[in-house]
Amino acid sequence: MTEDETQKAVKQTEVLDPAKLGQEVRDRYHNCSLTTVNDHEVRISVMTEPFRWHHHPDSDETFMGVEGGLIIEFDQREIVLRGGQMITVPRGVRHRTRPEGERSVNLTFERRGAKTVFDE
């Protein structure tokens, strides 16, 4: 499913089912916008491999687990986010994400147009 297909399938006045949308994704990595809330974007991410170390200098980033475990690594520790759990990474904090097992699905909430600075 491409980002355009996802956006066409979802309108702000329709019920969103992130678990169902995540099940339809077959890509190794898929990250696209589902909807916007004022000046913030809600994105769905399906991953089967680690994402690069990075930080966001101008926005906090909130993660919500949907399916599988999502490991969020920080410089000094890591946490495992499960379905239904949320955590906010403050702006400027270096982090990276990876699935706990073969695959994870999560939602992210961040300011629309937020910069991502890769630290590697």
C-alpha positions in Angstrom: 0.0 0.0 0.0 1.5 3.3 -1.0 1.3 6.5 1.0 -1.2 7.9 -1.6 -3.4 4.8 -1.3 -3.3 5.1 2.5 -4.3 8.8 2.4 -7.1 8.1 -0.1 -8.4 5.3 2.1 -8.5 7.5 5.2 -10.5 10.7 5.6 -10.7 12.7 8.8 -14.4 12.0 9.2 -13.9 8.2 9.0 -13.0 5.8 11.7 -9.3 4.9 11.6 -8.3 1.3 12.3 -4.5 1.4 12.6 -4.3 -2.3 13.4 -6.1 -3.2 10.2 -4.1 -0.8 8.1 -0.9 -2.2 9.6 -1.9 -5.7 8.6 -2.3 -4.6 5.0 1.3 -3.3 4.8 3.8 -5.8 3.3 6.8 -3.5 3.0 9.8 -4.0 5.2 9.5 -0.4 6.3 6.4 1.8 5.8 5.8 5.2 7.3 3.0 7.5 6.2 0.6 10.2 7.4 -2.9 9.0 8.4 -4.4 12.3 9.5 -3.6 15.7 10.9 -4.7 17.3 14.2 -4.4 21.0 14.1 -0.6 21.5 13.5 0.3 17.9 14.3 0.5 14.8 12.1 -0.4 11.3 13.0 1.7 8.8 11.2 1.6 5.0 11.0 4.9 3.1 10.9 5.4 -0.6 10.1 8.9 -1.8 10.6 10.9 -5.0 10.3 14.3 -3.5 10.8 16.0 -0.8 12.9 15.6 2.9 12.1 18.7 5.2 12.2 19.8 7.2 15.2 18.2 10.7 15.0 16.6 13.5 16.9 14.0 16.2 16.2 15.2 19.7 17.1 11.8 21.4 16.8 9.2 18.8 18.0 8.5 16.3 20.6 7.5 12.9 19.2 4.9 10.6 20.8 4.8 6.9 20.0 1.8 4.6 20.6 2.2 0.9 20.2 -0.3 -0.9 17.9 1.1 -4.4 17.2 4.2 -6.2 18.4 6.8 -4.6 20.6 8.6 -1.4 19.6 12.0 -0.9 21.2 13.0 2.7 21.6 16.7 3.1 22.3 18.2 6.2 24.0 21.9 6.9 24.7 21.7 5.5 28.2 18.7 3.0 28.1 16.0 1.4 26.1 12.3 0.7 26.6 9.8 -1.7 25.0 6.5 -0.2 24.0 3.6 -2.6 23.7 0.2 -2.3 22.0 -1.8 0.5 23.7 1.2 2.0 25.5 2.5 5.5 24.8 5.7 7.4 25.4 6.8 10.9 24.5 10.4 11.6 23.4 11.2 15.3 24.1 12.6 17.4 21.2 16.3 17.2 20.9 16.6 13.7 22.5 18.6 11.3 20.4 16.8 8.0 19.8 16.2 5.2 17.4 13.5 2.5 17.0 13.4 -1.1 16.1 10.9 -3.9 16.3 11.2 -6.3 19.3 10.5 -9.3 17.1 10.0 -9.7 13.4 7.6 -6.7 13.0 6.0 -3.8 14.8 3.3 -1.3 14.0 3.0 2.0 15.8 1.6 5.5 15.6 3.7 8.6 15.9 2.4 12.1 16.7 4.6 15.1 15.9 4.4 18.6 14.6 3.7 18.7 10.9 7.0 19.4 9.0 9.2 18.5 12.0 12.8 18.2 11.1 14.6 14.9 11.5 18.4 15.1 12.0 20.3 11.9 11.5 23.1 11.4 14.0 25.1 8.7 12.2 
